[in-house]
Amino acid sequence: MRVAVAGCCHGELDKIYETLALAERRGPGPIDLLLCCGDFQAVRNEADLRCMAVPPKYRHMQTFYRYYSGEKKAPVLTVFIGGNHEASNHLQELPYGGWVAPNIYYLGLAGVVKYRGVRIGGISGIFKPHDYRKGHFECPPYNASTIRSIYHVRNIEVYKLKQLKQPMDIFLSHDWPRSIYHYGNKKQLLKTKSFFRQEVENNTLGSPAASELLEHLKPTYWFSAHLHVKFAALMQHQAQDKEQSAKATKFLALDKCLPHRDFLQVIEIEHDPSAPEYLEYDTEWLAILRATNDLINVTERPWNMPENNGLHTRWDYSATKEAMNEVMEKLNHDLKVPCNFSMTAACYDPSKPQTQMQLVHRISPQTTEFCAQLGITDINVRLQKAKEEQHLCGDSEGQDAVESNDSGEDPSEYNTDTSALSSINPDEIMLDEEEEYEDSIVSAHSDMNTPSAEPSDQASDFSASFSDVRILPTSMIVSSDDTSGSPVGKEGNPDEPLELGDGKVPLKRLSDEHEPEQRKKIKRRNQAIYAAVDDDDAA
């Protein structure tokens, strides 16, 4: 089947579907499925806009509300994960996944589904070490801190995904797995994004949690976004035993949705012709959700997942045949994801703007039905009870705090985390805006040579807790004359084909435009990612 993959969507659904239509006219047939790798921005109304972690000047309604209201319908089944610029209050209603609009499905905090026999998994958000071990304690109305922490990946979701044993075909993450850049054309990557050099050399770019998932799941395909650049890599995994052949993961990251940018890729993927042409639940995943239900944590206190260290009576929550049979019984042997979308909030009306719309922590009927059928806990119900009993959500912070641009964190703390591009990526919206930098333009070369501050001991100790799944040889250190070979193409040519599907798919944008080879100067802060023109040219 033909699968389209999109990078950061930024609410530009109309443009993405228009591009899909163009690809269909140029290609051999219709697109069967669209996968979106985060920053989807399912904004229904003005209240949702206030829950999106971007400065107010970047908050635009875009076009999702038209699909939410039923004015438009997605022309192709669309499955997406969350990123770090989302209508977090909307996605929070669906922690286990669900329909945000007809034919548009959210995978949840983490999730696995099947479509036409192809197994698709994903994890939402980005990695931040200081929130990783906390529970899901945030709920609307968010304050200046929780509006950001709400989209930070938690250890419970990674732990659940690491219980999976059956093969994974496709996996989605917003930020890149750490170290994946060592398996593609680093020279071309650093030519396009020269400000990544220090983090690539230090092997700190990307998510260590995603890296562990990559090593554990070994999916056939892994798609990401977040860094606003197209990059392909091929990672060969080590065989677990001599009888099994080594698996390989084909990684592809894509750009943001802007003209002349590589934000969309169409790939041919093998599927089961006898499988149904609708979205299905995954029995192994549902069995894991049931098994780990007692591990739900809605507090801000850090905690560790059970492991085989003598301190826990149980540490293996993988799905047994009996557990999967129980899931089938509870679902009446029908794995079809029900088309039970319902509107849970008012839809934006351009003729009647409501700037003072109240933020409400809602319980979704979809989640209620799903939890009742499986016999698991709705995280939001647990949160509401905890809020009533202990006031965990900081009720005095309120909506006004959401309007603040001040960071709730020390900007110098935990600087080993580069998954959110907190350093000098000119393409990324900076949440902790600093006025003295807002209009400054600096050379990329001078920024690369600026030493970073020393990380805190707490962050260093935490990062060390992640297993180094790939011991990288010193030859992988990037130098200015790095000319090492790459599976992406020859001589650093990004247009060479990479075998991503049944045949070779050229890694080219749909237009004939080409970006300049070297960016001479970059704007350090607050470049508008929603501009209609190519910001590389503007720079």
Secondary structure, 3 states (H helix, E strand, C coil): CEEEEECECCCCHHHHHHHHHHHHHHCCCCCCEEEECCCCCCCCCHHHHHCCCCCHHHCCCCCHHHHHHCCCCCCCCEEECCCCCCCHHHHHCCCCCEEEECCEEECCCEEEEEECCEEEEEECCECCCCCCCCCCCCCCCCCCCHHHHCCECCHHHHHHHCCCCCCCCEEEECCCECCHHHHECHHHHHHHCHHHHHHHHHCCCCEHHHHHHHHHHCCCEEEECCCCCCEEEEEECCCCCCCCCCCEEEEEECCECCCCCCCEEEEECCCCCCCCCCEEECHHHHHHHHHCHHHCCCCCCCCCCCCCCCCCCCCCCCCCHHHHHHHHHHCCCCCECCCCCCCCCCCCCCCCCCCCCCCCCCCCHHHHHHHHHHCCCCHHHHHHHHHHHHCCCCCCCHHHHHCCCCCCCCCCCCCCCCCCCCCCCCCCCCCCCCHHHHCCEEEHHHHHCCCCCCCCHHHHHHHHCCCCCCCCCHHHCCCCCCCCCCCCCHHHCCCCCECCCCCCECCCCCCCCCCCCCCCEEECCCCCCCCCCCHHHHC
